[in-house]
Amino acid sequence: MSQPRRQAISSRRDEKSEVRGKKKGAPAPRVVSLQQLRTAATRKALLEAALHVFVRDGFEASRIEDIAREAGRSRGAFYVNFSSKDEAFFALREEQFRSYEDRFRRRLHGQTTLKEQRRAIEELMVDLALDKSYVLLELEFKLFAIRHPSLLKRVAQRHLEARREIEELRGLFPPGDRSTLILRQCMLTFEAILEGFALNQAFNPEVITREYIESFMPQMARAIIDLSR
């Protein structure tokens, strides 16, 4: 075989090896299938339906059939996404908390002074007190844990750990060895007030009005922060 021919064959082999190497080293971008999109849409619809049903009926009284029907899906579709009503409940609660955390971070973004941060918290407290679905789901979550003593300690610990991750709050409270305890106490105090307002507004909206919450809640937020310092 002539020298030029051997060089041409070798060059083609090198090109093929380079192409194979690129294919191995750089995986092709993932393509989301239509089935995956449908599954994600079904899960989203089921979680939205679960929120409506849990808030309307309470966790204990709600049924999987009710959630599936509310979502316009079958019971089988529910079990494709969740192994039980408990799993759907915890998944929904996690999603709601992530949404709350995102709202909180957005509200605090760019607020550099203590005064600005306090005002952001006061505004968020008002928003959450008026968010009936969010607060009533939190109440259902805590009642579920209380009614299942074997889960209570673990669920309560996870609840506090999730809120501890919002590090932006730490600047509002005094530093020191007790800061974690103080932060947790303040968070549960905030929640107690929010849950009380939401519950009593649902019970008697003519007395606990939106205007009353908007005027009174900021005072409560300031009081809790000041008492902790």
N, C-alpha and C positions, 0 to 999 in steps of 0.2 A: 504494500500500500504506500502511495506517495506521501511525502511529508505534508503537503498542503491539505490532502484529504484527511490524514490523521488529525491535523489541527482543527479542521472544520467539525469533525465528529466530536472531538474533545470539548470544543466550545459549546456545541449543542447540549452535551451532557451537563456541563457546568451551569448552563441556563436553566435546564430542567431541575437540577439540584437546588438552585437558588429559589426557584418558584416553589418547590416543595418545602424548603426551609421557611419561606415567608408564610406559607399556609399553616405550618405547624406553630410558628412563633407568634403569629397574629391571628387569633381566632376570629371568625366571621362575626359581625354584630348579631346579637340575638334578635330574632324575629318573633314578635308576639302573635300567636295564632288567633284566629277568630274564636276558637273554642275557649282559649284563655281569657279573651276579652269578655265573652259571654259569662264565664265563670265569675270573673271579677264583678261584672254588673249584677249578677245574681246575688253574690255575697253582699254587695253594697245595698241592694234592695232589701235583703233579709235583715240587715242591721238597722236600716231605717225603719222597717216595719216593727222590729223588736223594740226599738226605742218607743214608738207610739204605743205598742201593746203593754210594755212594762210600766210605762207612766200611767196609762189608762186603767189597767187592771191590777197592777202590782205583780211582782215576780212570782209569788207563790200561786196566785190564781190564774196566771196566764198559761196558755197552752201552745204547743208547737204548731198545731193546726191553725190557731189564730194568727200566728206570725206568718206562716206560709201563705194563708189566704190574704192577709193584709198586703203582702209583697207581690201577690199575683203569681205565686210559685206553688209547686207541689210539696208535699211532705218529704218526698224523696229528695227533692232539690235541697231542702233544709239539711238533711242528713249527709248530703255530699259535702256541705260546707262546715257543718258543726256536728259533733258527736252527741251533743245533748243540749238541753235548754240552758244548763249551767254554763257550758262553754260559750254559747252565744251571748249570755249575759256578761261574762267576764270580758269577752272580746269587745262588746259594745262599750263597756265601761272604760276599757283601755283606750279605745278610739276617742271617746268623749273627753278623757283626761288629756290626751295628746292635743286635741283641739283647744282645750282650755289653756294648756301650757303655751301653745303657739300664740293665742290671743294675748296672753300675759306678756310674753317676750316682745311681741309687736308693740304693745302699749308702753313697755319700758324702754324700747329702743330709742336711743338719742336723749333720754332723760338723764342728765348727768348730776344735777344737784339733788340734795335730799328733798327739797321742797317739790321739785318736779316729779321725783319718784313717788312721793307720798300722794300727790295729786293723781298720778297714774293709777295707783292702787285704789284710791277712793272711787275713781271712775269705773274701774273694773268691778269693784264690789257692787256698785249699783247695777251694772250690766248683768252680773251673775245672779243677783237677787231677783231680777226681773226675768231671768231665763228659767222658767218653770220646769221645763223638761230636764235640763241639766241637774238642777238641785234635787228634784224628786227622784231622778235615777240614782244620785248619790245616796239619798235616804234609803232607797230600796237596797242598794249595795251594802250599807251598814246594817240594815235590818236582817238581810240574808246572813251576814256573818254572825250577828248576835244569836240568830235562831239555829246556827250550826256551831256549837261550842268547840268542836274538834278543829274547825277552820279559823275560829275567831282570831287567835293570836297571830297566826301566819298572815291572814288577810289584813289585819290592822297594821302589822309591821310593813307589809308591802305598800300599803296606802301611805304611810308616813315617809317611807324611803322615796317614793315617787315624788312627793312634794319637796323633799330635801334637795332633789336634783335642781331645783330652780335657784341657782346660786345667786342670781341677781337680787334676791330678797335679803341676803345676809348683811348687806350694807345698811339696812334699816334698823338692825338690831345690834346690841353691844357685843364686842368681841370677848373672847375668854372661854374658859372650860365649859361654861353653862350655855354657850350660844346655841348649840344644837338643841338642847332641851327647850330653851326659850323659843327658838324658831318653831319647834313642833307644837308647843303649847299655843303659840299665837296662831299657827295655821288651823289647829282644831277649834280655837275660839272664833276665828273668822268663819269657819265652816258652820259652827253652831248658830251663829247669827244669820248667815245666809239661809241655812235650812229653816230656821225659825221664821224668817220673813217670808220665804217662799211658801211654806206650809200654811201660815196664817193668812197670806194674801189669797191663796186658793180657797181657804176656809171662809174668809170674809173680805172679799175685795173692796167692799164699800167702805170699810174702815182702814185696812192696810192698802192704801191707794199707791199708785205709781208716784204721785207727787210727794207723798209722805216718805216713801223709800228714798227718793232722790234727795230729799232734804235731810233725812235722819241718818242714812247709811254713812256718808262721809264723816259725820261726827263720831260714829262708832269706830270707824277705821282709825281715825286720829287717836282716839282714846286708847285703843289696844296697842298701837305702836308706842305711844308715850308712856304707858304703864310698864312696858317691857324694858325701857331704857334706864 
